[in-house]
Amino acid sequence: MKYAPCDLWRDPPRNALARLDAILAATTPPGPLTTFCRADDVGMGGQKFIQMTDCFKKHGVPLALAVVPSWLPLGHARLGRDIDLADPLFSPHQHGFSHRNTACEGKKAEFGDGLDEEETRRRIRSGRDLLRRLLGAAFVPLFTPPWNRSSAATLRILTEEEFRGVSRFAGATPAALPGLLELPVNVDLHIRKEAGVEMQFQGLLNEIGRAVASGHLGLMLHHQRATPGSAAFLDALLSRLAGRKDTRFLCARRVLGSS
């Protein structure tokens, strides 16, 4: 896959942190601020991956690592050198199977309606079994579908295959079945589709503000798209969240257990 930083993180606003502080100060959650952080497209490790995970370790913030199963055989040795996968701060889990689009038309999805049930189950099982073999007890029974989209059949098969959680965009449909805990994301740090730096940054701040106001902030990351500017912003955001008395960080490993 090809990764490139968005315009925002090529040349971020100089007052970015002041504006972050302003939106956090102006927004009050209805109760505790549940915060869940997820890093997608994990498999090969590398310097940007180390920088991201080091930032989470610095602030003691849990991070769910969405690992693409078909990428891991090539990257497992390096990934194991880059971080301790058994560290309780991290929750390695399944991110689809190959991260390839199977949709015949419309928005991208690997586990959408374009995949028949037999192939859906085969991919879920094959990916899970591969991750269990390579990650052992570190594997967490959480499923993040690529592009955050999944069919009703996928959700049903996940419950039948003993997954305990699914992570998609907040408000995603169809809803998960009973027994499958939703761990949603609603703030996208690295992928901004607005036009121009200012609109991209304001869009990001709007997402953060709405998330805090809702009482749940779900942060989605793509470390391959990181720049020094986005890394500095992530460091500041985690510092501010960790410093709040009302923040309750959600650790997928603790909530869902291992598999």
Order of alpha helices (4+ residues) and beta strands (2+ residues): alpha-alpha-beta-alpha-beta-alpha-beta-alpha-beta-alpha-beta-beta-beta-alpha-beta-alpha-beta-alpha
